[in-house]
Amino acid sequence: AAAPRKFGFAPLASEQYVSVEERKEARSSLFKTIDIESTGAISFQDFLAWAMEHIKSKVLRGATPWKAGVGKLSLIQPSSAEEFVEFLKAATSSTSSPEHKDLYFHLLRCFSDADTSMSGVIDADGFDKLIDIAAMAPRKFGFAPSTEAMFKSEAERKASRAALFKTIDRDGGGTISFDEFLGWAMEHIKGKVTGGVKAEYQPMSIAEDASLAAKNL
């Protein structure tokens, strides 16, 4: 990453990840996608093939200098509502696409921001916070209304989200893992973009430090 970082096309690891653990998990997951035979090692040819496709996808999408994105939530950095929709379409159409990887880690960052106990699971109250954190991106481009516009009261909001939480918490354990949230979120997003979602709400400005603020960092 030294070359793209030199010209401003890639962030520092400290800007991209909130911890060493998150960085290692992200890169380990990426390594597994390159290690197709699951041998625990990759050759230069394996790396080269992945790198060429990765670079090609970046330049074809119109590589732009690194900016803060939606808060510091992730690598997803659309500059318009149209670009945001195209990104989501690509992310949900193929699990091997670079966009899918970026969306995966965006959602992981959202989940970790809501998991303030850092236990790896969240309850209904944590899910209530998670919905607002994950909604930052669509709200920024006018694809989702504000919480105030959706609900008449805090009690109504919590009741609605608690009911949604129960549909994700299929074993009734009272908590959900990231994988459970991810499965629901990907299907929810795919349903929106394939259904022809439109930016029909007032775009909302998002604070650049939103992700770090969620953990009081």
Backbone hydrogen bonds, N-H to C=O, Kabsch-Sander energy under -0.5 kcal/mol:
donor,donor_aa,acceptor,acceptor_aa,energy
5,R,1,A,-2.3
6,K,2,A,-1.8
7,F,3,A,-1.1
8,G,5,R,-1.3
9,F,4,P,-3.3
10,A,4,P,-0.6
15,E,12,L,-1.1
16,Q,12,L,-1.7
17,Y,13,A,-2.3
23,R,19,S,-1.9
24,K,20,V,-2.6
25,E,21,E,-2.4
26,A,22,E,-2.5
27,R,23,R,-2.4
28,S,24,K,-2.2
29,S,25,E,-2.2
30,L,26,A,-1.9
31,F,27,R,-2.5
32,K,28,S,-1.8
33,T,29,S,-1.1
33,T,30,L,-0.6
34,I,30,L,-1.1
34,I,31,F,-0.6
35,D,31,F,-2.6
36,I,34,I,-2.2
38,S,35,D,-1.8
47,F,43,S,-2.2
48,L,44,F,-3.3
49,A,45,Q,-2.4
50,W,46,D,-1.9
51,A,47,F,-3.1
52,M,48,L,-2.7
53,E,49,A,-1.7
54,H,50,W,-2.7
55,I,51,A,-2.8
56,K,52,M,-2.4
57,S,53,E,-2.4
58,K,54,H,-1.7
59,V,55,I,-2.4
60,L,56,K,-2.4
61,R,57,S,-1.5
62,G,59,V,-0.5
66,W,8,G,-4.3
70,V,76,I,-0.7
71,G,69,G,-1.1
73,L,70,V,-2.3
77,Q,75,L,-0.5
84,F,80,S,-2.0
85,V,81,A,-2.1
86,E,82,E,-2.2
87,F,83,E,-2.3
88,L,84,F,-2.2
89,K,85,V,-2.5
90,A,86,E,-2.2
91,A,87,F,-2.3
92,T,88,L,-1.9
93,S,89,K,-0.8
94,S,90,A,-0.9
97,S,94,S,-1.2
101,K,97,S,-1.7
102,D,98,P,-2.3
103,L,99,E,-2.6
104,Y,100,H,-2.6
105,F,101,K,-2.2
106,H,102,D,-1.8
107,L,103,L,-2.6
108,L,104,Y,-2.0
109,R,105,F,-2.1
110,C,106,H,-2.2
111,F,107,L,-2.5
112,S,108,L,-2.5
113,D,109,R,-2.0
114,A,110,C,-1.7
115,D,111,F,-1.9
116,T,114,A,-2.0
118,M,115,D,-1.6
122,I,176,I,-2.0
127,F,123,D,-2.3
128,D,124,A,-1.8
129,K,125,D,-1.5
130,L,126,G,-2.4
131,I,127,F,-2.4
132,D,128,D,-1.1
133,I,129,K,-2.0
134,A,130,L,-3.2
135,A,131,I,-1.6
136,M,133,I,-1.2
137,A,134,A,-0.5
139,R,135,A,-2.5
140,K,136,M,-2.0
141,F,137,A,-1.0
142,G,139,R,-1.1
143,F,138,P,-3.3
144,A,138,P,-0.6
150,M,146,S,-1.4
151,F,147,T,-2.2
157,R,153,S,-2.0
158,K,154,E,-2.6
159,A,155,A,-2.2
160,S,156,E,-2.3
161,R,157,R,-2.5
162,A,158,K,-2.3
163,A,159,A,-1.8
164,L,160,S,-1.8
165,F,161,R,-2.6
166,K,162,A,-1.8
167,T,163,A,-0.9
167,T,164,L,-0.6
168,I,164,L,-1.0
168,I,165,F,-0.8
169,D,165,F,-2.6
170,R,168,I,-2.1
172,G,169,D,-1.5
176,I,122,I,-2.2
178,F,120,G,-0.6
181,F,177,S,-2.0
182,L,178,F,-3.4
183,G,179,D,-2.3
184,W,180,E,-1.8
185,A,181,F,-3.1
186,M,182,L,-2.8
187,E,183,G,-1.6
188,H,184,W,-2.6
189,I,185,A,-2.9
190,K,186,M,-2.5
191,G,187,E,-2.3
192,K,188,H,-1.7
193,V,189,I,-2.5
194,T,190,K,-2.4
195,G,191,G,-1.0
196,G,193,V,-0.9
197,V,192,K,-1.3
200,E,142,G,-0.5
200,E,198,K,-1.7
201,Y,142,G,-2.3
204,M,139,R,-2.0
210,A,207,A,-1.6
213,A,209,D,-2.5
214,A,210,A,-1.4
215,K,211,S,-0.6
215,K,212,L,-0.9
216,N,213,A,-1.7
217,L,212,L,-2.6
